[in-house]
Amino acid sequence: MTDLKVKGQAQDLVFEYELDALPEKVWRAISIPALREKWLPKEELADAEPVSSAAGKEIRYRMRDSEPPFLESIVTFQVNPKAEGGTTLRIIHGLVDAGLARQPPTAANSNRPLLMRAA
């Protein structure tokens, strides 16, 4: 397995991997609960059933943090065959409600212009 890309988007984490396994084998590993349990336990999922699935191409699961603030997210697995053999597995992890995510505090000395209200 080779880690190709890690992209930070506004709210999503996107990981892309090149695997030597056939797409059918990768699909089985992410879609069959008994096989998925070995690397993604059902305790990590908000619901063991997928949110949506396009057979052989894409499957989505809902996850929930085990610690406060118990944020929920959707993890999407996309399986694509490579022309030279093997599989590209793309994993997209995004918050369901991005407004709940903690925003970094703004600096007290932000050097923004001082605004005052007229009395």
Buried (B, 14 or more C-beta within 10 A) or exposed (E): EEEEEEEEEEEBBBBBBBBEBBBEEBBBBBBEEEEBEEEBEEEEBBEEEBBEBEEBEBBBBBBBEEEEEEBEBBBBBBBEBEEEEBBBBBBBBBBBEEEEEEEEEEEEEEEEEEEEEEE
